[in-house]
Amino acid sequence: MNKKWLLLALLATPQAMADNMIHWWDASVTALYGENYDLAPSDKQTTFTFETAGGWKYGDWFAFQDLIYFNGSDVSSDSTTYGEISTRFSAGKISGKEIGFGPVTDLSLAMTFEEGEGPVKSFLYGLGMDLAIPYFSYFQLNTYRRHAISSGNISDGWQLTPAFRMDFPVGNSNIVFDGFFDWVFSADEQGYEENFHFNPQLKYDLGAVIFGSHKKNKFLVGVEYDYWKNKYGVKGVDQNTYSVIAKYHF
């Protein structure tokens, strides 16, 4: 287990920085179980995902750490890890002026660091945009230049990453549809295919029903869909699977 990612969630609390630096923050843990995963020691996986997200004086952040367990009696390796740290420096927040045009409400310098077991370490940098789109609670669009760091990593190229959320009130509760997709639309190296990874979640706010409306957005259950064309840049490997999930916000 890479403990520095778990430490990150603790450091991203309001107590870790001056009060006027943190505008909002969130930390959560998600348990997932799914089958039919490709390019893994076992096609059955149990994953625990630790996440933190927030907004601060000069921008926002999002980070997660996956602890992945391969379910099967004959697997060669029973677990692995993968995580990302993303931060964006907002032009609007830094300048103190409204930056926007049309549906674009802000522009940012966007950066992401990817890290895990194997040749996956990469640094991404580029332009982030916040957009106001009807029916979306938020919609972000980040365009990155990928720079592979670890030896054997040939994923250099360009990547487009939208992230979104939609909320649908249901009685005293809520249905949340959120997620992202990563589209590597231009790869530099031969042998690494352009790929498309779509990973939305559909969740019901069960905590609001069990514990009352004052506990909204605390405990959610639902399903995650995972479609990955040319997974890991491998031509012809198209993952298409579902996981059942339970998510708790601290």
C-alpha positions as CSV (number, residue, x, y, z in Angstrom):
1,M,0.0,0.0,0.0
2,N,1.3,3.5,-0.9
3,K,0.6,5.2,2.4
4,K,1.4,8.7,1.1
5,W,-1.9,8.8,-0.7
6,L,-3.8,8.0,2.5
7,L,-1.9,10.7,4.2
8,L,-2.9,13.2,1.5
9,A,-6.6,12.8,2.5
10,L,-5.7,13.8,6.1
11,L,-3.6,16.8,4.9
12,A,-6.4,18.1,2.8
13,T,-8.6,18.9,5.8
14,P,-9.4,22.5,6.9
15,Q,-7.3,22.0,10.0
16,A,-4.2,21.4,7.8
17,M,-4.3,24.9,6.4
18,A,-5.3,28.4,7.4
19,D,-9.0,29.0,7.5
20,N,-9.0,31.6,4.7
21,M,-7.2,29.2,2.3
22,I,-9.8,26.5,2.2
23,H,-13.2,27.3,0.7
24,W,-14.7,23.8,0.9
25,W,-13.4,20.2,1.1
26,D,-14.7,16.6,1.0
27,A,-13.2,13.2,1.7
28,S,-14.8,9.8,1.0
29,V,-14.3,6.1,0.7
30,T,-15.9,3.8,-1.9
31,A,-16.1,0.0,-2.0
32,L,-16.6,-1.6,-5.4
33,Y,-17.0,-5.1,-6.7
34,G,-17.1,-6.1,-10.4
35,E,-16.3,-8.7,-12.9
36,N,-15.0,-9.0,-16.5
37,Y,-12.0,-6.8,-16.1
38,D,-9.4,-7.1,-18.8
39,L,-5.6,-7.2,-18.6
40,A,-5.6,-8.2,-14.9
41,P,-4.5,-11.3,-13.0
42,S,-8.2,-12.0,-12.3
43,D,-11.3,-10.7,-14.1
44,K,-13.0,-10.2,-10.7
45,Q,-12.0,-7.2,-8.6
46,T,-12.7,-5.6,-5.2
47,T,-11.6,-2.0,-5.0
48,F,-11.4,0.5,-2.2
49,T,-11.1,4.1,-3.4
50,F,-10.1,6.9,-1.1
51,E,-10.9,10.4,-2.5
52,T,-10.5,13.9,-1.5
53,A,-11.6,17.1,-3.3
54,G,-11.9,20.7,-2.5
55,G,-11.6,24.4,-3.4
56,W,-9.0,26.8,-2.0
57,K,-7.9,30.4,-2.4
58,Y,-6.1,29.9,-5.8
59,G,-8.0,26.9,-7.3
60,D,-9.2,23.4,-6.6
61,W,-7.9,19.9,-6.1
62,F,-8.9,16.3,-6.5
63,A,-7.0,13.1,-5.5
64,F,-7.7,9.4,-5.2
65,Q,-6.0,6.2,-4.3
66,D,-7.3,2.8,-5.5
67,L,-6.5,-0.3,-3.5
68,I,-7.4,-3.1,-5.9
69,Y,-7.8,-6.8,-4.9
70,F,-7.9,-9.5,-7.5
71,N,-10.5,-12.2,-6.5
72,G,-9.4,-15.7,-7.5
73,S,-7.5,-18.7,-6.1
74,D,-4.9,-18.9,-8.9
75,V,-3.9,-15.2,-9.4
76,S,-0.2,-14.4,-9.6
77,S,-0.6,-11.2,-7.7
78,D,-3.5,-10.6,-5.3
79,S,-3.5,-6.8,-5.2
80,T,-2.2,-3.6,-6.7
81,T,-2.5,0.2,-6.3
82,Y,-3.1,3.2,-8.5
83,G,-3.7,6.9,-7.7
84,E,-3.8,10.4,-9.1
85,I,-3.3,13.9,-7.7
86,S,-4.9,16.7,-9.7
87,T,-4.8,20.4,-9.0
88,R,-5.9,23.5,-11.0
89,F,-4.9,27.1,-10.5
90,S,-7.8,29.3,-11.3
91,A,-7.3,32.5,-13.4
92,G,-10.4,34.0,-11.9
93,K,-9.4,33.3,-8.3
94,I,-5.8,34.5,-8.7
95,S,-6.7,37.7,-10.6
96,G,-9.7,38.4,-8.5
97,K,-11.7,39.1,-11.7
98,E,-14.4,37.2,-13.6
99,I,-12.8,35.1,-16.4
100,G,-15.3,33.7,-18.8
101,F,-17.1,33.8,-22.1
102,G,-20.2,32.1,-23.3
103,P,-20.7,29.0,-21.2
104,V,-17.1,29.1,-19.9
105,T,-17.0,30.5,-16.3
106,D,-13.3,30.1,-15.5
107,L,-10.0,29.1,-17.0
108,S,-7.2,27.2,-15.1
109,L,-3.8,25.8,-15.3
110,A,-4.5,22.1,-14.8
111,M,-2.0,19.5,-13.7
112,T,-2.2,15.8,-12.8
113,F,0.3,13.2,-11.5
114,E,-0.5,9.5,-12.1
115,E,1.3,6.8,-10.1
116,G,0.9,3.1,-9.6
117,E,2.6,-0.3,-9.8
118,G,4.2,-0.9,-13.2
119,P,5.2,1.6,-15.9
120,V,2.3,4.0,-15.4
121,K,3.9,7.1,-13.8
122,S,3.0,10.2,-15.8
123,F,2.7,14.0,-15.4
124,L,0.0,15.8,-17.3
125,Y,-0.4,19.6,-17.7
126,G,-2.7,21.8,-19.7
127,L,-5.8,24.0,-19.8
128,G,-8.8,23.6,-17.5
129,M,-12.2,25.1,-18.1
130,D,-15.4,25.3,-15.9
131,L,-18.6,25.4,-17.9
132,A,-22.1,26.3,-16.9
133,I,-24.4,23.8,-18.7
134,P,-28.1,23.4,-18.0
135,Y,-29.0,20.4,-15.7
136,F,-25.3,19.8,-14.7
137,S,-24.3,20.6,-11.1
138,Y,-20.8,21.1,-12.5
139,F,-19.0,20.4,-15.7
140,Q,-15.2,20.6,-16.0
141,L,-13.2,20.2,-19.2
142,N,-9.4,19.7,-19.0
143,T,-7.1,19.3,-22.0
144,Y,-3.7,17.8,-21.1
145,R,-0.3,17.2,-22.6
146,R,0.8,13.8,-21.3
147,H,4.5,13.3,-20.3
148,A,5.5,9.7,-19.4
149,I,8.0,9.6,-16.5
150,S,8.6,5.9,-15.6
151,S,10.7,3.7,-17.8
152,G,8.7,1.6,-20.2
153,N,5.8,4.1,-20.2
154,I,4.9,5.1,-23.8
155,S,1.7,7.0,-23.1
156,D,3.0,10.4,-24.2
157,G,0.4,12.4,-26.2
158,W,-2.7,14.5,-25.7
159,Q,-5.6,13.8,-23.5
160,L,-9.1,15.3,-23.0
161,T,-10.8,14.8,-19.6
162,P,-14.3,16.1,-18.9
163,A,-15.7,15.5,-15.4
164,F,-19.4,16.1,-14.5
165,R,-22.2,15.7,-12.0
166,M,-26.0,15.8,-12.3
167,D,-28.5,15.7,-9.3
168,F,-32.0,14.5,-9.5
169,P,-34.2,15.1,-6.4
170,V,-36.4,12.1,-5.4
171,G,-38.6,12.8,-2.5
172,N,-36.4,13.6,0.5
173,S,-33.4,11.9,-1.2
174,N,-31.4,12.4,-4.4
175,I,-30.0,10.4,-7.3
176,V,-26.5,11.4,-8.4
177,F,-25.1,10.8,-11.9
178,D,-21.4,11.7,-12.0
179,G,-18.1,10.6,-13.5
180,F,-15.5,11.3,-16.1
181,F,-13.9,10.2,-19.3
182,D,-10.3,10.2,-20.4
183,W,-9.7,10.3,-24.2
184,V,-6.1,10.0,-25.3
185,F,-6.8,11.4,-28.8
186,S,-3.2,11.7,-30.0
187,A,-0.5,9.3,-29.0
188,D,3.2,10.0,-29.8
189,E,4.6,6.4,-29.6
190,Q,4.1,3.5,-31.9
191,G,2.5,0.6,-30.0
192,Y,0.4,2.8,-27.8
193,E,-3.1,3.2,-29.2
194,E,-5.4,6.1,-28.8
195,N,-7.9,5.1,-26.1
196,F,-11.2,6.2,-24.6
197,H,-12.1,5.5,-20.9
198,F,-15.7,6.3,-19.8
199,N,-16.4,5.8,-16.1
200,P,-19.7,7.1,-14.8
201,Q,-21.5,6.3,-11.5
202,L,-25.3,6.2,-10.8
203,K,-25.9,6.4,-7.1
204,Y,-28.9,6.7,-4.8
205,D,-28.6,8.7,-1.5
206,L,-29.6,6.0,0.9
207,G,-28.2,7.9,3.9
208,A,-30.9,10.6,3.5
209,V,-33.6,7.9,3.8
210,I,-32.0,6.0,6.7
211,F,-30.6,8.8,8.8
212,G,-32.8,11.8,7.7
213,S,-32.5,14.6,5.2
214,H,-29.9,16.4,7.4
215,K,-27.5,13.5,6.4
216,K,-27.8,14.1,2.6
217,N,-24.8,13.1,0.5
218,K,-23.3,11.0,3.2
219,F,-24.0,7.4,2.2
220,L,-24.8,6.4,-1.4
221,V,-25.2,3.1,-3.2
222,G,-25.4,2.3,-6.8
223,V,-23.5,1.0,-9.9
224,E,-20.4,2.1,-11.8
225,Y,-20.1,1.5,-15.5
226,D,-16.6,1.1,-17.0
227,Y,-16.0,1.2,-20.7
228,W,-12.4,1.4,-21.9
229,K,-11.6,1.1,-25.6
230,N,-8.0,0.0,-26.2
231,K,-7.4,-0.3,-22.5
232,Y,-3.9,0.8,-21.4
233,G,-3.3,1.7,-25.1
234,V,-3.5,-2.0,-26.1
235,K,-5.2,-2.3,-29.5
236,G,-8.3,-4.4,-29.5
237,V,-8.7,-4.7,-25.7
238,D,-12.1,-3.2,-25.1
239,Q,-13.3,-3.4,-21.4
240,N,-17.0,-3.3,-20.8
241,T,-18.1,-4.0,-17.2
242,Y,-20.2,-2.9,-14.2
243,S,-19.5,-2.8,-10.5
244,V,-21.8,-2.4,-7.5
245,I,-20.7,0.3,-5.2
246,A,-21.2,1.9,-1.8
247,K,-19.8,5.3,-1.0
248,Y,-19.4,7.1,2.3
249,H,-18.5,10.8,2.7
250,F,-16.8,11.8,6.0
